[in-house]
């Protein structure tokens, strides 16, 4: 299962883990993804999306239909 937000396309970033002796090894910073169900009233059905918490905030602010339309126009979906 991939760690990618279904709406925004956020993925993991790479960085360094730095030890006490200043040795650097590669590590990954994963996005905060949540599996969440949303109800779409226009289609009268539920959908399950894996979205980042910032996308959940946007959905709460604008509504699921507006957010999906916005990301389809930008080409993320």
C-alpha atoms as an extended CHARMM CRD file, in Angstrom:
* protein
*
        77  EXT
         1         1  UNK       CA              0.0000000000        0.0000000000        0.0000000000  PROA      1               0.0000000000
         2         2  UNK       CA              1.5210000000        3.2870000000       -1.0910000000  PROA      2               0.0000000000
         3         3  UNK       CA              1.9610000000        6.2380000000        1.2390000000  PROA      3               0.0000000000
         4         4  UNK       CA              0.5000000000        8.8640000000       -1.0970000000  PROA      4               0.0000000000
         5         5  UNK       CA             -2.3960000000       11.2270000000       -0.4380000000  PROA      5               0.0000000000
         6         6  UNK       CA             -5.2610000000       10.5250000000       -2.8580000000  PROA      6               0.0000000000
         7         7  UNK       CA             -6.1440000000       14.2110000000       -3.2390000000  PROA      7               0.0000000000
         8         8  UNK       CA             -2.9950000000       16.2700000000       -2.8700000000  PROA      8               0.0000000000
         9         9  UNK       CA             -0.4450000000       13.7030000000       -4.0200000000  PROA      9               0.0000000000
        10        10  UNK       CA              1.7910000000       14.2600000000       -0.9940000000  PROA      10              0.0000000000
        11        11  UNK       CA              4.5430000000       11.6390000000       -0.7110000000  PROA      11              0.0000000000
        12        12  UNK       CA              7.4390000000       10.8830000000        1.6040000000  PROA      12              0.0000000000
        13        13  UNK       CA             10.4760000000       13.1790000000        1.6920000000  PROA      13              0.0000000000
        14        14  UNK       CA             14.0920000000       12.1370000000        2.2380000000  PROA      14              0.0000000000
        15        15  UNK       CA             16.4440000000       13.5690000000        4.8060000000  PROA      15              0.0000000000
        16        16  UNK       CA             19.2690000000       12.6790000000        7.1370000000  PROA      16              0.0000000000
        17        17  UNK       CA             19.1920000000       11.0540000000       10.5380000000  PROA      17              0.0000000000
        18        18  UNK       CA             22.0750000000       12.6500000000       12.4230000000  PROA      18              0.0000000000
        19        19  UNK       CA             23.6450000000       10.7330000000       15.2870000000  PROA      19              0.0000000000
        20        20  UNK       CA             25.4380000000       12.1550000000       18.3000000000  PROA      20              0.0000000000
        21        21  UNK       CA             28.7600000000       11.6390000000       16.4930000000  PROA      21              0.0000000000
        22        22  UNK       CA             27.3580000000       13.5520000000       13.4740000000  PROA      22              0.0000000000
        23        23  UNK       CA             27.1190000000       10.4640000000       11.2490000000  PROA      23              0.0000000000
        24        24  UNK       CA             24.3880000000       10.9850000000        8.6740000000  PROA      24              0.0000000000
        25        25  UNK       CA             22.1740000000        8.1740000000        7.3900000000  PROA      25              0.0000000000
        26        26  UNK       CA             19.2100000000        8.4960000000        5.0670000000  PROA      26              0.0000000000
        27        27  UNK       CA             15.7290000000        8.4890000000        6.6000000000  PROA      27              0.0000000000
        28        28  UNK       CA             12.2400000000        9.2170000000        5.2950000000  PROA      28              0.0000000000
        29        29  UNK       CA              9.6620000000       11.7440000000        6.4720000000  PROA      29              0.0000000000
        30        30  UNK       CA              6.2070000000       10.2750000000        5.8520000000  PROA      30              0.0000000000
        31        31  UNK       CA              3.0850000000       12.4300000000        5.4220000000  PROA      31              0.0000000000
        32        32  UNK       CA              0.3700000000       12.1820000000        8.0690000000  PROA      32              0.0000000000
        33        33  UNK       CA             -2.1410000000       10.0490000000        6.1310000000  PROA      33              0.0000000000
        34        34  UNK       CA             -5.5190000000        8.9420000000        7.4330000000  PROA      34              0.0000000000
        35        35  UNK       CA             -8.0320000000        6.5670000000        5.8530000000  PROA      35              0.0000000000
        36        36  UNK       CA            -11.3750000000        8.3520000000        5.9700000000  PROA      36              0.0000000000
        37        37  UNK       CA            -14.8640000000        7.8450000000        4.5550000000  PROA      37              0.0000000000
        38        38  UNK       CA            -16.6740000000       10.7860000000        2.9800000000  PROA      38              0.0000000000
        39        39  UNK       CA            -20.3110000000       11.0260000000        1.9200000000  PROA      39              0.0000000000
        40        40  UNK       CA            -20.9950000000       12.6020000000       -1.4810000000  PROA      40              0.0000000000
        41        41  UNK       CA            -24.5980000000       13.8660000000       -1.4530000000  PROA      41              0.0000000000
        42        42  UNK       CA            -24.7440000000       14.4400000000       -5.2290000000  PROA      42              0.0000000000
        43        43  UNK       CA            -24.0680000000       10.7580000000       -5.8980000000  PROA      43              0.0000000000
        44        44  UNK       CA            -25.7200000000        9.5500000000       -2.6660000000  PROA      44              0.0000000000
        45        45  UNK       CA            -22.7830000000        7.2770000000       -1.7910000000  PROA      45              0.0000000000
        46        46  UNK       CA            -19.7650000000        6.9360000000        0.4820000000  PROA      46              0.0000000000
        47        47  UNK       CA            -16.1650000000        6.9370000000       -0.7500000000  PROA      47              0.0000000000
        48        48  UNK       CA            -13.0560000000        5.9310000000        1.1620000000  PROA      48              0.0000000000
        49        49  UNK       CA             -9.9490000000        8.0240000000        0.6120000000  PROA      49              0.0000000000
        50        50  UNK       CA             -6.4570000000        7.9770000000        2.0590000000  PROA      50              0.0000000000
        51        51  UNK       CA             -5.8730000000       11.6810000000        2.6420000000  PROA      51              0.0000000000
        52        52  UNK       CA             -3.4130000000       13.8540000000        4.5190000000  PROA      52              0.0000000000
        53        53  UNK       CA             -4.5930000000       15.7990000000        7.5330000000  PROA      53              0.0000000000
        54        54  UNK       CA             -4.1560000000       19.0660000000        5.6380000000  PROA      54              0.0000000000
        55        55  UNK       CA             -6.5140000000       17.7220000000        2.9510000000  PROA      55              0.0000000000
        56        56  UNK       CA             -9.0400000000       16.7950000000        5.6710000000  PROA      56              0.0000000000
        57        57  UNK       CA             -8.9230000000       20.3990000000        6.9330000000  PROA      57              0.0000000000
        58        58  UNK       CA             -9.5350000000       21.6600000000        3.3890000000  PROA      58              0.0000000000
        59        59  UNK       CA            -12.4690000000       19.2540000000        2.9690000000  PROA      59              0.0000000000
        60        60  UNK       CA            -13.9880000000       20.4350000000        6.2470000000  PROA      60              0.0000000000
        61        61  UNK       CA            -13.6530000000       24.0420000000        5.1130000000  PROA      61              0.0000000000
        62        62  UNK       CA            -14.8530000000       23.7990000000        1.4890000000  PROA      62              0.0000000000
        63        63  UNK       CA            -16.8100000000       20.5270000000        1.2770000000  PROA      63              0.0000000000
        64        64  UNK       CA            -15.9100000000       17.2360000000       -0.3910000000  PROA      64              0.0000000000
        65        65  UNK       CA            -17.4780000000       18.0080000000       -3.7780000000  PROA      65              0.0000000000
        66        66  UNK       CA            -15.7060000000       21.3580000000       -4.1500000000  PROA      66              0.0000000000
        67        67  UNK       CA            -12.3620000000       19.8590000000       -3.1340000000  PROA      67              0.0000000000
        68        68  UNK       CA            -12.6350000000       16.9530000000       -5.5780000000  PROA      68              0.0000000000
        69        69  UNK       CA            -13.5780000000       19.3470000000       -8.3970000000  PROA      69              0.0000000000
        70        70  UNK       CA            -10.6430000000       21.6340000000       -7.5030000000  PROA      70              0.0000000000
        71        71  UNK       CA             -8.0920000000       18.8050000000       -7.5400000000  PROA      71              0.0000000000
        72        72  UNK       CA             -9.4970000000       17.3320000000      -10.7670000000  PROA      72              0.0000000000
        73        73  UNK       CA             -9.0370000000       20.7220000000      -12.4690000000  PROA      73              0.0000000000
        74        74  UNK       CA             -5.4430000000       20.9440000000      -11.1930000000  PROA      74              0.0000000000
        75        75  UNK       CA             -4.7570000000       17.4340000000      -12.5000000000  PROA      75              0.0000000000
        76        76  UNK       CA             -4.0030000000       15.6610000000       -9.2270000000  PROA      76              0.0000000000
        77        77  UNK       CA             -6.7660000000       13.0980000000       -9.7390000000  PROA      77              0.0000000000
